[in-house]
Amino acid sequence: MDVGEWIHENIKKQRMKLNCHLTTSLMDMYSKCGYLEKALEYYACMVDILGRAGLLEEAVEFIENAYNT
């Protein structure tokens, strides 16, 4: 978890834009480590990214798949 938080802080420091890959990686890392509040933050971010890109069907599929896993 320490390494994951270090990576996350470096992403912020470098002002990297969160894309689908970074967001899902952070969400996966936090959920597997038991930090559900942070995982939900990135889950919402992923849905927002897809919605803003006009990929509403993908956003719905992402939500549905999250509940089926």
C-alpha positions as CSV (number, residue, x, y, z in Angstrom):
1,M,0.0,0.0,0.0
2,D,2.9,2.3,0.8
3,V,4.3,2.0,-2.8
4,G,0.8,2.5,-4.2
5,E,0.3,5.7,-2.2
6,W,3.8,6.9,-3.3
7,I,2.8,6.3,-7.0
8,H,-0.5,8.1,-6.5
9,E,1.3,11.1,-4.9
10,N,3.8,11.2,-7.8
11,I,0.9,11.2,-10.3
12,K,-0.5,14.3,-8.5
13,K,2.9,16.0,-8.3
14,Q,3.5,15.5,-12.0
15,R,0.0,16.8,-12.6
16,M,-0.7,13.9,-14.8
17,K,-4.2,13.8,-16.2
18,L,-6.1,10.7,-15.0
19,N,-7.1,8.6,-17.8
20,C,-9.1,5.3,-17.9
21,H,-5.9,3.2,-17.2
22,L,-4.7,5.2,-14.3
23,T,-8.1,5.5,-12.8
24,T,-8.9,1.8,-12.9
25,S,-5.5,1.0,-11.6
26,L,-5.8,3.3,-8.6
27,M,-9.4,2.0,-8.0
28,D,-8.2,-1.6,-8.1
29,M,-5.3,-1.0,-5.8
30,Y,-7.3,0.8,-3.2
31,S,-10.1,-1.7,-3.2
32,K,-7.7,-4.7,-2.9
33,C,-6.0,-3.0,0.0
34,G,-9.3,-2.3,1.8
35,Y,-9.4,1.4,1.2
36,L,-13.0,1.4,-0.1
37,E,-13.6,5.1,0.3
38,K,-10.7,5.9,-2.0
39,A,-11.7,3.1,-4.4
40,L,-15.2,4.6,-4.7
41,E,-13.7,8.0,-5.4
42,Y,-11.9,6.6,-8.4
43,Y,-14.9,4.5,-9.4
44,A,-16.9,7.7,-9.7
45,C,-14.1,9.3,-11.6
46,M,-14.1,6.5,-14.1
47,V,-17.8,6.8,-14.7
48,D,-17.4,10.6,-15.1
49,I,-14.6,10.1,-17.6
50,L,-16.7,7.8,-19.7
51,G,-19.7,10.0,-19.5
52,R,-17.9,13.2,-20.5
53,A,-16.4,11.3,-23.4
54,G,-19.9,10.5,-24.6
55,L,-19.4,6.9,-23.9
56,L,-22.6,6.4,-22.0
57,E,-23.2,2.8,-22.9
58,E,-19.6,2.0,-21.7
59,A,-20.3,3.9,-18.4
60,V,-23.5,1.9,-17.8
61,E,-21.6,-1.4,-18.7
62,F,-18.8,-0.3,-16.3
63,I,-21.4,0.2,-13.5
64,E,-23.2,-3.1,-14.2
65,N,-19.9,-5.0,-14.3
66,A,-18.8,-3.5,-11.0
67,Y,-22.0,-4.9,-9.3
68,N,-21.5,-8.3,-11.0
69,T,-18.0,-8.9,-9.7
